[in-house]
Amino acid sequence: MPILGIDYDKCITCKNCLEICTSPEAFFKMDSKDEKVIFEDPNKQCIQCGQCIAQCPENAILHEGMGESFTFIKIKNLPDLIDYETLFNFLAVNRSTRFYKPDKVPEDILEKVIGAMEYAPTAANMRSENFYIISDTDKINALSKAIIEEFMKDPSEKEHWNERIEQYGKTNRDPVFYNAPHVVLVTSNFNMMMEGFNVGNIITYGRLAAQALGLGTSWIGYVTIALEKNPEIKKVIKLRGTVVGAFTLGYPDVYYYRVPPRSSKKVKFL
């Protein structure tokens, strides 16, 4: 039971935890006798969303096994942390990198990318995903070969892949992973629609974190499609999981000078 209770030496009975807990079980309750908030979860149904921890002004929620909570100076006024224009430009300039330098990314930098991915939202706070980082070139090439072979079995895909192999062969690049020094995989054993959204959120967090660290990435949908066609491909790298997402990672060997145009979407204000 990660949420253990309340540190009453710190608690000021603001009742934030009581009001913010959105669970139907209402784990936080008022003890009318002692006039204090108590935490009860006898059936261990708390999903560990952490809202009570986030909204406690005195850090009085006792917990274990959930990682460390932290704060920072501008947490109560996020527009002062990063303004909209800066954030918009950072998001808009994010590109799919298909040219990489051969240099490996140091492990401490890779850990920072993973650290950001761990904060991505998941439905019902399930957090059932596992992360893999493939840095071994032979394993990356073996996975690429297996994916290409799977697509080449399909007559409707064969012409596309022959053209793709020829195109990328002109620059001596792998047509799946673009010679990236690392491939990051996010997997889950929950085979449900929402899990695909969860994996997508996690990958997006990782790609944006990588960009902030001077790295390039590209979401590789071919991995997901090929593994759905033939789950046996997972054995190539001893991968586990029914839902799989992937992106390449490395130092970009390309520069961007402007943001490409994007058409506006129709919006209905109801």
RAMOLIN-V939277 format. One record per backbone hydrogen bond with DSSP energy under -0.5 kcal/mol. CO is the residue of the C=O (numbers start at 0). NH is the residue of the N-H. Records with the same first field share a line. If there is no record, write none. Layout:
CO: NH, NH
This chain:
1: 3, 63
4: 61
5: 7
6: 9, 10
14: 18
15: 19
16: 20
22: 25
26: 39
28: 37
29: 31
30: 34, 35
35: 30
37: 28
40: 43
49: 53
50: 54
52: 55
54: 56
55: 58
59: 6, 61
61: 3, 4
71: 74
73: 76
76: 79, 80
77: 80, 81
82: 86
83: 87
84: 88
85: 89
86: 90
87: 91
88: 92
90: 93
94: 96, 216
98: 252
102: 250
105: 108, 109
106: 110
107: 111
108: 112
109: 113
110: 114
111: 115
112: 116
113: 117
115: 118
116: 119
121: 124
122: 125
129: 186
131: 133, 184
132: 134
133: 182
134: 136
135: 139
136: 140
137: 141
138: 142
139: 143
140: 144
141: 145
142: 146
143: 147
144: 148
145: 149
146: 150
147: 151
148: 152
149: 152
150: 153
152: 154
153: 156, 157
154: 158
156: 160
157: 161
158: 162
159: 163
160: 164
161: 165
162: 166
163: 167
164: 168
165: 169
166: 169
167: 170, 172
168: 171
173: 177
176: 179
181: 248
182: 133
183: 246
184: 131
185: 244
186: 129
187: 241, 242
188: 190
189: 191
191: 194, 195
192: 195, 196
193: 197
194: 198
195: 199
196: 200
197: 201
198: 202
199: 203
200: 204
201: 205
202: 206
203: 207
204: 208
205: 209
206: 210
207: 211
208: 212
209: 212, 214
210: 213
215: 249
216: 96
217: 247
218: 220
219: 222, 223
220: 224
221: 225
222: 226
223: 227
224: 228
225: 229
229: 232
230: 233
231: 234
232: 235
233: 236, 238
242: 187
244: 185
245: 219
246: 183
247: 217
248: 181
249: 215, 251
250: 100
266: 268
267: 269
